[in-house]
Amino acid sequence: MNDVNLTIRNNINGDFSLIEDLKEVKPGAFINLNWKNENLMLPFSPRKGSLSFSDKKWDWRYNYDNKEKINDSEPVLYELLQSGEYKAHKCKSKNIS
């Protein structure tokens, strides 16, 4: 499991407000990730069944549990490989804000 430093911000009206609770994510939000040698800035990308931030090469996801609650303890970073396949990196976030 890889450690990730991350910050999530909403960007409504250019305010870039920090998000401390994942339920506060709004359209226009983005996530900054520092993972291994990668520094990523991924925009909010709504998906059915998960809270996702993606730039189509990288996809950071929090899945919903069976009670429709965000599972923030097991995020996954997906990497799109040149072959067209996705590689999953299980991660542990060090911080959410």
LINRA-V328974 format. One record per run of one state. SS is the DSSP state (~ for helix, > for strand, _ for the rest). FROM is the first residue (numbers start at 1). TO is the last residue. Records with the same first field share a line. If there is no record, write none. Layout:
# LINRA-V328974
SS: FROM-TO ; FROM-TO
This chain:
# LINRA-V328974
_: 1-1 ; 11-11 ; 15-16 ; 19-21 ; 25-29 ; 36-37 ; 45-46 ; 48-49 ; 55-57 ; 65-69 ; 71-75 ; 81-85 ; 96-97
>: 2-10 ; 17-18 ; 30-35 ; 38-44 ; 47-47 ; 50-54 ; 58-64 ; 70-70 ; 76-80 ; 86-95
~: 12-14 ; 22-24
